[in-house]
Amino acid sequence: MPPSPEELLKAQQDHLERLMSLSKVLLDSTEKVSEAQIASLRSQIEALHTQAARLVEAKTPREWYELQLAYLAPAGEESRAQASKAYAISKQTAQEIAGIMETQIGEFNHRVNEAFKHFSAQWPQGQEPLNAAFHSLMAAGSNAYASAHRAFGQAVEMAEANARAMQSALQRKG
């Protein structure tokens, strides 16, 4: 039995809501990254202004050189902090998107199962092997998704561990 116009309208509304939710997550993420970049730029401009004022007051070339070194020293730390903030925003966005996708996949699987149950109830006797094959296929798909999800989580954990190790090594050098 084909879906009714009301069911089609409801499905379209659900898809539109998901799309709007996904768009909001991406827009919020973009806004957060932009705000962080503007704040960093503002800070850099203020630091440049202060540095220029200090350089004008330098009495000797050695004093000017030492002021330059003092100004450049924290630049690496500021860059690291900016990268960490952008990474945190990206990670949060990825988690939100993964949640949306996981919900959508769960709903899709539920709908497919319901549709299959509806159609299989109308089949003549003797179709049990087809029913078993379908359920086996759905289980295999669910297992594949779960495995991919775990592998992605492990890759994220490994990348975070590598970033922490690199950050630690940089701090020991500095």
Summary of the structure (lengths in Angstrom):
residues: 174
radius of gyration: 27.9
end to end distance: 69.9
largest distance: 99.0
contacts: 381
relative contact order: 0.07
helix: 90%
strand: 0%
